[in-house]
Amino acid sequence: MAVQIGLDDTVVVLDQAIYAKALKVVLKQQEEFQSVVLRMGSFHIACVLMSVIGKRFGDTGLRDLLMESRIIESGSVNGVSGGKHYNRALRTQL
């Protein structure tokens, strides 16, 4: 279809679970999918970024700071620093 309308590449935006499966297919059949560009959706990119920040700075006292400042409760710290509680993590402005 992309060739018919004159596009060199086709960008496909997927959520994280489907992206992982599609990436395996594209890597196994590189010749057939050489013009396909896979991209993870922005929501999932934001979740991964929050997870990276949580892993990188979690042991530096970030978790304690968030709990002591009462931005998030102790039960939510792991979810926020792991990128699972998106709305709560946005409140912390990580």
N, C-alpha and C positions, 0 to 999 in steps of 0.2 A: 504494500500500500504506500509506503514511504517513497519508493522508487517511482510510482505512478504520479505522485504529486511533486516530485523533484527534490526530495530531501535526501541528504547524504547520510544522516544519522537519525535514529529514532530514540527519543528520551522517554523512558518508562519510569513513573514514580509509583512506588509501592510502600506498603507498611512493612514493618520490620520482619515479621514472620514470613511473608510471601517473598520479600526481598532476598532473604537467606536461601530460599528454595530456588528462586529464579537465578540467583548468582551461580548456584551449582550447575544448573542447566546450561547457562551461557558459557561457563568455564569448560564444561565437557564438550560443547559443540561450538567452539570459537569461530570456525569458518562460517557456519550458518548464521551466527548472531554477531558478526563482526561490526555491524553498523548499529547495534542496539546498545544504548547507554542506560544502565540501571541506576536509579537514584532512590535513596530512602526518603520517605516523607519528612517534612520539617518537624512534625511533632516528635517522631522517633529520634531524630537527630538531637533535638533539645533534651530528650530523656537520657540519651547516651552521654551528652555533655554534662548533665547534672550528675550522672553516675561517675564520670571521670573526675569531676571536681570533688565529689564526696570521697572517692578512693584516694585521691591525691592529698587532700587536706583534712581528711577525717581524723587522722591521728595527731594532727597539730593543735587540737583543741577546738576545732570548728564545731564538733558535736556538742561539747560542753558549753560553748558560747551560745549556741542556738537554744539549748535547754535552759541555761541560767538566765538568759534574756527573755525567756518565756515566749519566744517566737513560735516554737513548736514544742510539743510535749515529748516526754522521754519515749513513749511507745511509738512515736512517729519518726524518730531520728533515723533509724535504719532505712525506712522506706524513702525518706527524703534524700538521704545521702546516697542511696542506691538508685535514684532516678525513677522510683516506682510511684511516689506520691507527687504527681506533676503540679497540681494546684498549690499544695503546701510548699513545695520547693520554690515556686514562683514568689510566694510571700516572703521567703527568706532572701530573695534576689541573689541567688547563687550565680 
